[in-house]
Amino acid sequence: MAKIITLGEIMLRLSTENHKRLTQANQLDISFGGGEANVTISLANYGHHACFVTKLPTNALGDSCMHFLSSRSVDTKNIVRGGKRIGLYFLETGVSIRPSSVLYDRQYSSFSEASLDDFDWESIFQDADWFHITGITPALGKNGVMITEYALKKARALGITTSLDLNYRSKLWTPEQAQKVMVPLMAYVDVCIGNEEDSTHVLGMKLNRSNAMQAEINIDDYQMMLKRMMDQFHFKYVATSLRTSFSATKNDWQGLLYDGKAFYLSKKYTLDPILDRVGAGDAFAAGLIHGLLHKDANDAIEFAVAASALKHTIFGDSNDVTEVEVRNLMKGNQSGRVQR
């Protein structure tokens, strides 16, 4: 199995129960989550040596987070301790026609104030096969931009495969800010992952005949978008999830991968009801990385979509499933019958 490095912020997640609004809640469920950490946990579940790089405060919450990651078999030796606080995010889980909503409280967090000097990239990248990052880190501020750029360039110089999930967050920056930072970074990315919203806001790509918000998905339109991305940025692979949203609790879910020569369209899953869709994109990214490490593009997109389909059935940010469970779903085992 591969040694995979990921970089990003992990936060304390505070979720309302039973689809309540924050204004209604008198208690919150506590867990940990963050895009890159979610990817790391999935990859550890699949048997890889998954190493997470971040910065956490030296307090009980930082200790609890370290314990959480270690309990998921994540290598935490490159996590730096220090700073003021752990970032928080509050989640209202939507239902029917009301969407889920996220409220961030991550200003002045340990990771958002981390500097280049906090991380020894020569040591971190020793014997590494793959480096994964998202567009969330540079959205956190100037330090995040510098760390992201340095790490990507270093990985490329060392011959390490790099992947980047565009992960546009409108509550962190504008499309203009995102494009100014992110477009130059594409020169150091081998595998680009992002849905239609990410590609539009981060890279300036647009769909002509599709509107995912209105359940209108045109596969030819998505293929044209991926081809434009490949032609402009020369990725080895570019992938997108295809989500048709009928409501907060019923979606169709599919994926598309392009290697510059052929398109690979996955099987479609109908997800109804959805328990928790937060982290589904991270499950998709992790599944794609796992599949591409096996050098089979078709299997990679099928694995990514099946893994992320399962994530919609699991509460919390991380996708606590095994490779065997994903492969069983890929074989058509969708009955939900009790396994005895």
Residue pairs with C-beta under 8 A, 6 or more apart in sequence:
1 46
1 47
1 48
1 49
2 48
2 49
2 129
2 130
2 293
3 48
3 49
3 51
3 127
3 128
3 129
3 130
4 40
4 43
4 48
4 49
4 50
4 51
4 128
4 129
4 130
4 131
4 132
4 289
5 51
5 53
5 78
5 124
5 125
5 128
5 130
5 131
5 132
5 155
5 160
6 36
6 37
6 39
6 40
6 43
6 50
6 51
6 52
6 53
6 131
6 132
6 133
7 36
7 52
7 53
7 54
7 131
7 132
7 133
7 137
7 147
7 148
7 151
8 34
8 35
8 36
8 37
8 52
8 53
8 54
8 111
8 133
8 134
8 136
8 137
9 34
9 36
9 54
9 87
9 106
9 109
9 111
9 112
9 136
9 137
9 140
10 32
10 33
10 34
10 36
10 37
10 52
10 54
10 56
10 65
10 69
10 86
10 87
10 111
11 32
11 33
11 34
11 86
11 87
11 88
11 89
11 106
11 109
12 30
12 31
12 32
12 61
12 65
12 86
12 87
12 88
12 89
13 30
13 31
13 32
13 33
13 88
13 89
13 91
13 316
13 317
14 28
14 29
14 30
14 88
14 89
14 90
14 91
15 28
15 29
15 31
15 90
15 91
15 92
15 93
16 22
16 24
16 25
16 28
16 29
16 90
16 91
16 92
16 93
17 25
17 27
17 28
17 29
19 92
19 93
19 94
19 95
20 92
21 92
22 90
22 92
22 103
28 90
31 316
31 317
32 64
32 65
32 68
32 69
32 317
33 89
33 278
33 279
33 316
33 317
33 318
34 87
34 136
34 317
35 134
35 136
35 165
35 167
35 279
35 281
35 282
36 52
36 54
36 132
36 133
36 134
36 136
36 137
36 282
37 52
37 54
37 69
37 74
37 317
37 318
38 279
38 282
38 283
38 286
38 317
38 318
38 319
39 132
39 165
39 282
39 285
39 286
39 289
40 50
40 51
40 52
40 69
40 74
40 286
41 50
41 69
41 72
41 74
41 318
41 319
41 320
42 282
42 283
42 286
42 287
42 290
42 307
42 318
42 319
42 321
43 50
43 286
43 289
43 290
44 50
44 72
44 73
44 74
45 72
45 73
45 319
45 320
45 321
45 322
45 323
46 286
46 290
46 322
46 323
47 323
48 290
48 293
49 75
50 73
50 74
50 75
51 74
51 75
51 77
51 78
51 124
51 128
52 69
52 74
52 75
52 76
52 78
52 79
53 78
53 79
53 119
53 124
54 79
54 80
54 111
54 114
55 79
55 80
55 81
55 82
55 83
55 110
55 111
55 114
55 118
56 62
56 65
56 66
56 79
56 80
56 81
56 83
56 86
56 110
56 111
57 81
57 82
57 83
57 84
57 85
57 86
57 110
58 81
58 82
61 85
61 86
62 81
62 86
62 110
65 86
66 76
66 79
69 76
69 79
70 76
72 318
72 320
78 119
78 123
78 124
80 114
80 118
80 119
82 110
82 118
83 109
83 110
83 111
83 113
83 114
84 108
84 109
84 110
84 113
85 108
85 109
85 110
86 109
86 110
87 104
87 105
87 106
87 109
87 111
87 112
88 104
88 105
88 106
89 102
89 103
89 104
89 105
89 106
90 102
90 103
90 105
91 100
91 101
91 102
91 103
91 278
92 100
92 101
93 100
93 248
93 276
94 100
94 101
94 248
94 249
95 248
95 249
96 247
96 248
96 249
97 247
97 248
98 248
99 248
100 248
100 277
100 278
102 171
102 278
104 171
104 172
106 112
106 140
111 140
112 140
112 141
112 143
112 144
113 143
114 143
114 147
115 143
115 146
115 147
116 143
116 146
116 147
116 150
119 147
119 151
121 150
121 151
121 154
125 131
125 154
125 155
125 158
125 160
128 155
128 158
128 160
129 160
129 161
129 293
130 160
130 161
130 162
130 163
130 289
130 293
131 151
131 152
131 155
131 160
131 161
131 162
131 163
132 162
132 163
132 164
132 165
132 285
132 289
133 148
133 151
133 152
133 162
133 163
133 164
133 165
134 164
134 165
134 166
134 167
135 164
135 165
135 166
135 167
135 168
135 169
135 178
135 182
135 198
135 202
136 167
136 169
136 172
137 144
137 147
137 148
138 144
138 145
138 148
138 149
138 181
138 182
138 185
139 169
139 172
139 173
139 177
139 178
140 172
145 181
148 185
149 185
152 162
152 164
152 185
152 188
152 189
153 188
155 162
155 188
156 162
156 188
161 190
161 191
161 236
162 188
162 189
162 190
162 191
163 189
163 190
163 191
163 192
163 193
163 285
163 288
163 289
164 185
164 186
164 189
164 191
164 192
164 193
165 193
165 194
165 198
165 281
165 282
165 285
166 182
166 192
166 193
166 194
166 198
166 199
166 202
166 203
167 194
167 198
167 281
168 175
168 178
168 194
168 197
168 198
168 201
168 202
170 201
175 200
175 201
175 202
175 204
178 201
178 202
179 201
179 202
179 203
179 204
182 202
182 203
183 202
183 203
183 204
186 192
186 203
186 232
186 233
186 235
187 233
189 233
189 235
190 235
190 236
190 237
191 235
191 236
191 237
191 238
191 239
191 288
191 289
191 292
192 229
192 233
192 235
192 237
192 238
192 239
193 238
193 239
193 240
193 281
193 284
193 285
193 288
194 202
194 203
194 240
195 212
195 240
195 241
195 242
195 243
195 281
196 207
196 210
196 212
196 222
196 225
196 240
197 212
199 205
199 225
199 229
199 240
200 206
200 207
203 229
203 232
203 233
205 225
205 228
205 229
206 225
207 218
207 221
207 222
207 225
208 221
208 224
209 216
209 218
209 220
209 221
210 216
210 217
210 218
210 221
210 222
212 242
212 243
212 244
212 245
213 245
215 244
215 245
215 246
217 242
217 244
217 252
217 254
219 242
219 256
219 265
222 240
222 242
222 256
223 256
223 258
223 263
225 240
226 238
226 239
226 240
226 256
226 258
226 263
227 258
229 235
229 238
230 238
230 258
230 260
235 260
236 259
236 260
237 257
237 258
237 259
237 292
237 297
238 257
238 258
239 255
239 256
239 257
239 258
239 284
239 288
239 301
239 304
240 255
240 256
241 253
241 254
241 255
241 280
241 281
241 284
241 305
241 308
242 252
242 253
242 254
242 255
242 256
243 251
243 252
243 253
244 251
244 252
244 253
245 251
246 252
248 274
249 272
249 273
249 274
250 270
250 271
250 272
250 273
250 274
251 270
251 271
251 272
251 274
251 277
251 312
252 268
252 269
252 270
252 271
253 268
253 269
253 270
253 271
253 280
253 305
253 308
253 309
253 312
254 265
254 266
254 267
254 268
254 269
254 305
255 265
255 266
255 284
255 288
255 301
255 304
255 305
255 308
256 263
256 264
256 265
256 266
256 301
257 263
257 264
257 266
257 288
257 297
257 300
257 301
257 304
258 264
259 297
262 297
264 297
264 298
264 300
264 301
265 301
266 301
266 302
266 304
266 305
267 302
267 305
267 306
267 330
269 305
269 306
269 309
269 334
271 309
271 312
271 313
274 312
274 313
275 312
275 313
275 314
275 315
276 311
276 312
276 314
276 315
276 316
277 311
277 312
278 317
279 311
279 316
279 317
279 318
279 319
280 308
280 311
280 312
281 308
282 311
282 317
282 319
283 304
283 307
283 308
283 310
283 311
283 319
284 304
284 305
284 307
284 308
285 304
286 304
286 307
286 319
287 300
287 303
287 304
287 305
287 306
287 307
287 308
287 326
288 300
288 301
288 303
288 304
290 300
290 303
290 304
290 307
290 323
291 297
291 299
291 300
291 301
291 302
291 303
291 304
292 300
294 300
302 330
303 326
303 327
303 330
306 326
306 327
306 329
306 330
307 319
307 321
307 326
308 319
309 329
310 319
310 321
310 325
310 326
310 329
311 319
311 321
314 320
314 321
